């Protein structure tokens, strides 16, 4: 919010990044070295006027959500904080089954004038990131000219289905913005010192990440990620009441469940559920109602498995808790 000088109204401005706002929060209080690191995190929407020819799907948009955080620390804390950030990005990617990524150390181009700050600070930041990326135990490339204007970064890059590179998670070390914004902390020597700022976003753009995740799984999300985990399919009108009761029990157990109440034949209902990529289908006929069981069909198999509803709930909750891919 920007209060205009004439006092007639407040103007609202669209922010392209969260960094300056987190800097203002840090600067709003005094800090001792004992307080550091100070970590500020925000899921915030940012806006960037991308050229129309560059826009595409969910991967390049003008308004997107960043899982942004900024860490303010002493120079001695940089290595540990960067390592923690890199571990977080790796955990996000590995948990979601996105194991095929490459790591890019993005450096400034000495021939370009788009970068701000002292070259000596750039050298320190690049050295810190190079040391950190070498501890990852993965191959990485160094690419000139890919750094942010205020500092170098480590980017995690994945390919989409047509082979294009997209940056997802990123970790950046910044010696320059703290100087430009006059940030300080009191050191052990009672003197004023400038903190180091670390930018990190494990997902990057949530919209881009979601788009690439959909491509990665081809829409066939594991059960713990699927928007619809179970679809209950009554074979006929006669078993609709039992299907409604089963749906209610599954919902009460915390599962994301729907019921197909259409008069279509059971084969058509199953085909639709598979097209919708629902991980599990519960097929309820008269036999299951009489025996107090349910027939379970997985998305990618033809076989039916019979069990009690309670056993199915335990099975799917275990699968979700273990984040099985």
Secondary structure as UniProt FT lines:
FT   STRAND          2..3
FT   TURN            5..6
FT   STRAND          10..11
FT   HELIX           19..27
FT   HELIX           33..35
FT   STRAND          38..47
FT   HELIX           52..54
FT   TURN            57..59
FT   STRAND          63..73
FT   HELIX           75..77
FT   HELIX           78..95
FT   TURN            96..97
FT   STRAND          102..107
FT   TURN            110..111
FT   HELIX           119..134
FT   TURN            135..136
FT   STRAND          140..144
FT   TURN            149..150
FT   STRAND          153..159
FT   TURN            161..162
FT   STRAND          165..174
FT   HELIX           177..180
FT   TURN            181..182
FT   STRAND          185..186
FT   TURN            188..189
FT   STRAND          192..193
FT   STRAND          196..201
FT   HELIX           206..217
FT   TURN            218..219
FT   TURN            223..225
FT   STRAND          230..234
FT   HELIX           237..239
FT   HELIX           240..252
FT   TURN            253..254
FT   STRAND          257..260
FT   HELIX           266..275
FT   TURN            276..277
FT   STRAND          280..284
FT   HELIX           286..291
FT   STRAND          294..298
FT   TURN            299..300
FT   STRAND          304..307
FT   HELIX           309..321
FT   TURN            322..323
//
